[in-house]
């Protein structure tokens, strides 16, 4: 086997990967597992998990240069995709192409947790820029606001359009 041609291989344990508490309106937390900045990859990508607190939501938005795959691991809620609502539950999977308006609501009694896979990457940089570092096992902080420059962070990372009124549920 030629070591120069071999790609990366990496295993993360349940508490490994960069974690970030997320601001309102999602609350909850993100765990960044892999990206083209943490492993050698031929393709640009980012992958991780997001947990949205019960009753909270990810405001509607688009990604003008990226595609996204979501796989629901636990909890219940709904997906808003191009103005239509669809129930999501463990085992639900969705592919979201460029410039498709979407958002998520954790409408159940439990947190909504899903795996996200983002191509060509960059979502991990957004989460790090707006969140606060999280140590596994620590209690959730009180809800905290988004940074004042969130619109600039969104523009320079992976967002096209975002709902400017995040105080409402989509």
Secondary structure, DSSP 8 states (H G I E B T S, - for coil): --TTT--------TT-SEEEE--TTT-SEEEEEEETTTS--SS--EEEEEEE-TT-EEEEE--SS-EEEEEEEE--EEEEETTEEEEE-TT-EEEE-TT--EEEE--SSS-EEEEEEEES--HHHHHHHHSEE--TT----------TTHHHHHHHTT-S-B-S-TTS--
